[in-house]
Amino acid sequence: MWSLFEFSSAGMEVVLLLAGVYTVYKAVDLLMAPLASIPGPWHTKLTGASRLIALLRGTSGDHAVDLHRTYGPIVRLDPTAVSVTDAGAVRSVLATHRFRKSEWYRVVQFGGERNVLSERDPVQYKSRKKMIAPAFSNVSMLSLEPIIMEAGVDRMISVIETKCVKEEPVDLFKLLMHMTLDVTGAVAFGGSFNMLSADAHPITSWLHGVMMLAVGRYMAGSRFSSLLLPGYARDETELIQHAVKMINQRRELRHPPTDILQSLIEAVDEDTGEGLSTTQLASEIITLLAMILLFEYPECLQRLLSELDESFPSLKEPVTHSKVINLPYLNAVLHETLRLRPPVSANLPRTVPPEGAVLCGQFVPGGTDIIISPYAVANDARNYAHPSIFNPDRWLVGSELASEMKQAYIPFSMGARACLGQNLAWLELRVTLAAILRRFTFELVPGQDLRPKVRALLEPAGAKLIVVVSKRTS
C-alpha cells in the first residue's frame, strides 16, 4: 500500500518533470520567436533585464548607444521590443500615425485624464491638437515674450548680479531649472512659482512625485502604483488641485491676460463645440516640458560672444527674439546642444501595426514595440560624423547637407506627434542664452561630474553645474 510520503514524492517528480518540460518549451519558443532573428545580445531573446537595469541606473541612453554600435541600426532589446537608429526607419515610424504610441504612454495620464501627450488614438489626438496648437503658434509667441522676459530672464539676471556682488558661485543647473519653472508657471499656470526669488515652492516636490509615480505605473500598473507609492500619488493630486485652482481663478477674471493658460481655456473643438474640462486643462498644463541648455566648449563660446557683441554693441541694449532669431552661430550652437542633449531624454516607444513592417531590412511583426531613443539616434556615427563631439559648425553647411542631417534630428520628436511646445522652447532658449552671455562671463568650477544621466530630464550626473560668474564691462 502506498504511503502518503511515497505518493507525494512520486507526485513531486511528475510536477518537476512537467515544470522542466514547460521551461524548455518556453525557452525554445522564445529562442525561435519572430524577434530572435534580429541582432542583439543573446539574453534579450529571453528577458529585458539589462534594459531595465540601465533605465534604473539612468544610463539607458548610453546602453542603447553601445548596443547600436555593436549590433547595427536595429537591435533587439527584449523578446517584444526592438530599437532603431537608422534615419529612414526613424522617419517611417514617427512621421505618421501608422505606428501608434505604445501602451507605455498610459503612465503620463494625470488624474485619470488622457492628454495630448498620452493620447494614442489618432482621431482623438488630432481633435485635441487642433484645440491646443494655437496656444503654441509663432503668433502666440509674440505675446508670450514679455512674460518670459519678466518672469524668467530678467529675474534670473537679477539673481546672477546679486551673486556677482557677493562673489558667490552659481549653480547654473539649478538656476536655469528654476527659471524654466517660473516661466512655465507664468505662461501656463496663471502666475510664476517665484522659484528664482523664494527658492521654495512645492512644485518641485510635486513634479518629482509625478515622475516617480509614472515609473511606478510603468512597473506595476496604475492601480497598484497608487497603493504602493501613496506619497507620490498625493503629490500628483496636489499638483492637479493647484492647476484646477489656477484655472478656476482665471475663469473668474473679466480681463484675463493673453498667455497659454488663457488660450487653453478658450480652446473649442470645431467639430463638437466643446471646450476642455478643467481636469483636462490641468492635465495638458502638467505635460508642459522644459529643457536645460548646457554649453562647455570655450572656443564655441567665444565665437558666439563675438556674434552677440556684433549684434548688440551696447550692453544696455535689450535682447529680443526678433533680433536673435536669425543669428546663424547662435542657432547652430542651440541645434548642436539639442542634438547632444535632447529635451526628449526618454525613449519614444511606438507599436508596429498588425500587418507588421520592414525596418532596416528586417521584418518586424505586428504588436512589437519600436523604441526610438533620441540620444542614441544622435550618437550614431551612421547619422552624424564624430557624433559625440560638440561641433556647431556641422549646422553651418549647405542646405542640402543640413537637410540630410535633419533626417535624424529629433530633439522634439518629429512628424505627426512632434512636440507642440517647441516654438516656446526655441524662444526661451534663444533669448535666455543671448541675454546671459551678453552680460556675464562664466568659469566652470573643476571637478564636477557633467556626464549626461537620464532622470526626469537629461541632466548632469552630479545634478549641478557650478560656475563662477563676473559681469562683463564691454
N, C-alpha and C positions, 0 to 999 in steps of 0.2 A: 504494500500500500504506500502510495506517495505521501511523504510528509509535506507540511506546509513549506518548510525550508527548501526541500528539493524542488517543489513546484515553482517557488519564487525564483530560484536560481535558473531553472530552465526558461521561465518567462523572461527573466532579465537578459538571458543570452539572445532570445528572439528579438527583444526590444533593441539591444545593442546592434544586432545584425541588421535590423531594419533601418536603424539610425545611420549605420555605416553605408548601407546601400543608398539611402536618401542623400547623404552628404556627397557621395561620389557622383550621384546623378546630378545634383545641383552644381557641383564643381565642373563636370563635363558640360552641363548646359550653359554655364557662364563662359567657359573657355571657348565654346563653339557659338556663342551668341553673335548677333549681327555686328556688334561693335568690336568683336575680337580681332577682326582683320585690320582695324585702324591702328596706326602706330601709337605706341605708348608703353610705359612700364608694365611688366607682366602682371604685377599685383593689381593694377587698375582694371583688369578683367574680372576681378573678384570683389574689390572694395574701393571706396573713395576716401579711405582713411588719411592718406597723405595730403589730399586736397583740404580736408577738414582741419588737419593739424596746422597746415600753412595758414589757413584762414584765422584760426585761433591765435596764432603767433603774430599775425599782422604782416606776414610775408607772402601772401597769396600772389601778389604781382610778380615778385622775383621767382616764385615757384613756377608760375606759368611761363615766364621768360626762359628759364632753364629747360623746361620741357620742350618748348618750341625750338630752342637752339639745338637740342639733341635729336628730336624726332621729326621736325619739319613743321609746315604751316597748319597741319591738322593733327591733333593729339587726343587720344582717349584719356579722360580724367577719371572715369569710373564706369561701371557696367551700363550706365544710362546717359552719360554726358560726354561731349567732346568739346574741345576748344579750338578755335580757328583764329589765325592772324593774317592770312592772305587777304590783300586789299580787295580783290574781286569777290571773294567769298563773304567778307565783312559787309560789303555793299549789298550783295544779294540778300543777306539775312536782315539787314537793318533798313533797307531802302523802302520797303513796302510793308503792308500788314499781313503778307502771306505767312511769315514766321511770327506768330503771336508771342507776346510776352509770356514767360513761363509762370508756373504756379508760384514761383518764389515771390512774386510781387504782392502776394496776399499779405506779406509781413508789413507792408507800408500802408495798410488801411488803418487810418486813425479814427478811433471811436466807432469802429464798425462801418465807416463810410468809405466807399470807393472814391478815389480821386484821380486826377489827370495822370498821376504817376503810376498808380496801381491798376487802373482800368485796363483789362485785357481784351475786351470786346471792341472791335474796330468801329462799329456803329456808335456805341456809347461814347467811345473816346473822341470821335470826330465831333459829336454833338457838344461834349464838354469843352473841347479845344476851341470850337467856334465861339463859345461864350467867353473863354478866358484869354485867348490870344491877343485881343485888342489892348489888354492891360500891359502887354509887354512889347507893343509895336514901337517902331522908331519914333513915331509921332508922340506916343505917351512918354518916351524917354525925355523929351524936351521939358515936360512939366515936372519930371522927377529929378532932373539935375540939380535944381536949387535945394531940394530936400536932402539929396545925397551929400551935397557940399556942406550944408549947415549941420546936419545930424552926424555926418561921418568925417569927411576930410578935414573941414575946418577945426572940428573939436579934437581930432587926432593931432593935428599940427600944434594946437594949443598945449596938449599934453606933452608932446615932444619938446616944445620950447621950455616948458617948466622943468623937464628933466635936464635940459641943457644948462639952465641957470644953476640947478642944484648939482650939476656934474654927476648925475646918476645914470647908470647903464639902462638900456631899454630892452624889454623883451618884445621884439618886433612881431613875433608869432602871436603872442597874447594881445598885443595892441591891434593888429590887423583883424584878429578874430572878434575882438570887442567892437571895432568899428563896423565890421560886417553885420554883427548882431544889431547894433544901433540903427544902421541903415535899413536893415530888414524890418525892424520894429517901426521905424518912421514911415516907410512906404507901404507896409503890408499889415501892420497891427494897429495903425492909427496913432502911434506915438513911439518915440525912441525908448529903448530899455535903459538908457543912460549908463551903459557899462563903462564907457570911457571916463566918465566923471565919478560915478559912485562905486564902480567895480563890485557891485553886489546886487544881483537880481536873480531870482530863482530860475530864470530862463535857461541858464547853463546847466543846472541840475535837471530841469525838465527835459532838455534836449538829450542829455546823457541817458536819462531813463528811457526815453523813446527809442534811442538807438539800441540799448541793451535789450529792451523788450522785443524789438524787431529780430534780434539774434535769437532770443528765446522762442519766438514764433517760428522761426526757420527750423530750430532744433526740435521743438516739442509740440508745435501747433498752437493756434490762437487760444483755444480753451484752456489747455494745461499751462501755458506760459504765464497767464494772469494769476493762476493759483500758485505756481512755483516762484514767481517774481512779483509779489504783491507791491513792493516798494516802487518798482519801475512802472507797474500798471497805474499806480497812484500818480506818478509823475506825468504820465500821458493824460490822465483825466484832468489834472490841474492845468496842463498846457491847453487842452481843449476848452476848459472852462474860462481860462483867461482870454482865449481867442473869441469865444462866444460873447464875453463881456464887452470886449472892444468893438465887436460888430454891432451889438445892440446899442452901445453908446453912440456909435457913428450914425446909425439909422435915425437917431433922435435929433441930430443936428439939422438945422434949417439951411445952413450954407456950408456944406462939407467941403473939405479941401480936395484937390484933384490928385489922387495917388492910386496905387494898385488896389488897396482895400476898397476904395470907392468904386473903381472900375468893376471889381468883382461883385460888389453889392448890386450895381446897376445892370449886370450882365443878364440877358434874357435869351432863352432858347428861341431862335427864329421859327422853329417848326412847331413847338408846343406852347410858346408864350410863357413858359415857366422860368422863374429865376432859380438861383442856387439857394438851398435851405441854409440856415445858419450853421448847422453842423457840417454841411458840405463845404461852406466857405472856410470854416476853421480847418478842415482837412486840407483844402487847397493851400492855405497860407502856410501850414506847417510843412508842406512839401517844398517850400522855397529853400533852395540850397545856396550855400555860399562857397567861396573858394579863397585860398590864401596864395598870394604871389611870393615866390621865393626867387631870389637872384643872388648869384655867388661870384660870377667871373668879373674881376676888376677891369679887364680890358674892354669888355662889353659895356660895363657901367660907364666907363669914360666916354665911349662913343655915343652912348645915349645922352649923357650930360651935355656933350657938345651940340647934339641936335636940339636939345631942350633950350640950351642957352641961346642958340641962334634964333629959335622961335619966340623966346621970351627974354629979350635983352635986359629987362628990369626985373629984379626980384619982387617988386611990388605989383607987377602985372598979374592979374588973376588968371588962373588956369581954367579954361572952359573946354568942354568936349568938342565944340566946333573947331577949336584951334589945334587940338591934338589928334583928332580922328584920322587924319591923313599923314601923320608923321611916319615915314617909312621904317626907321630903325626902332622906334617905339613899338610899332605893330609887329615888327619882326621879333623883338625881344618877348613880347607877350605871346605870339604864336609859338615860339620855341619853348617858353615856360609852360604853356598849356599842354604842349606835346609831351614834355618830360614829367610834368606834374598835373595830370588831368584832374579836373574837379570831380569827374565821374570816376572816383578811385575804385569803386566796387565794379563787379562784372555786370555785363548786360545780357542776362540769360533770355534766350528765345526758344521756342518749341518748333521742331520740324513738323510741317503739315502732314496729314495722314498718308498721303501718297509717297512720302519720302522726298529726298533731294540729293543731288550730286554736288558735293563741295570738295574742292581741291582734288578732283579726280576720284573721290571715294563716295560710294553710295551710303547715305545715312538714312536709316529707316524712320518712318513717322513716329512721333512721340518722343524722339530723342531730344535732350536738352542741348542747345548750342550755346556755349559760353564764350562771350567775347569780352576780353579784358583790354580796355583802352591802353593800359600801361604796357601790356605785353605786345599789343599791336605797334605801339610807338617805339618799342625797344627791339623790334625785329629787323635785322640787317637786310632782309628782303624788301623792306618798305623804306628804310632810311639808311643812308651811308653813315657809318660810325654813329649808331643810334644813341649810345649812352653819353655822347659829347654834347654839351650845351653850345649850340652854334646858330645864333640868329641869322647869320649870313645865308644859311640854306634857304631862307624865305625871300632873299633879295636876288632872286634869279629870274629868268624869263618866265613869262606867264604860262608857257606850255609845261615846263618842268615843275613850277609851283602847283599847277593844276594836277599833275601826276602825283605829287606828294600828298595833296589834299584828299586823294582817293583813300588814303589810310589815316586821315586826320579826324579823330572822333572824340575830342575832349568834351564835347557836349552831345555825344551820340550823333546820329545823322538820320536823314530820311524822315519817314512818317512819324517817328516818335522822338525827334530831336528835342532838346531842352528848350522849353518856351522862354525861359528867363535869360537866355544868352545875351540878348541885347542889353539888358540891365547889367549883366556881369561885365561885358565889354566896356560900357560907360564907366562903371565903378573902377575897373582896372586901369583904364587909361588916365582918368583924372587923378586917381589916388597916386599912382606911381609917378606921374609927371609932377604933381604938387609937392610931394615929399622930397623928391630928388632935386627939385629946384631950390629948396630951402635948406636942406641938411646934407651933411656927409656922414656916412656910416662906416664904422670899422668893426669887423666881426671879431668877437671875443674868441680866442682859440680854445680848443679842447672840447667843443660841443659835438654831439652825435647828430649830424644833419642827414643821415641816410633816410630815404623815404620809407615810411611804415604806414600800412593801411589800418586806420582806425575808423572813425566816422568819416574822416576825410583822409587824403594822402598827406601825412604830416611828417615833420622831422621826428626821428626815432626818440630824441630826447624831449620832445614836446615843448621845445623852446628855441628861440633864436635871439640870443643876447648880443646886442650891439652897443658900441659907444658912439654917441651922436654929438655932432657940433654944427652950429649954424654957419651957413655959407654967407660970405660977405660980398661976393661979386659973382 
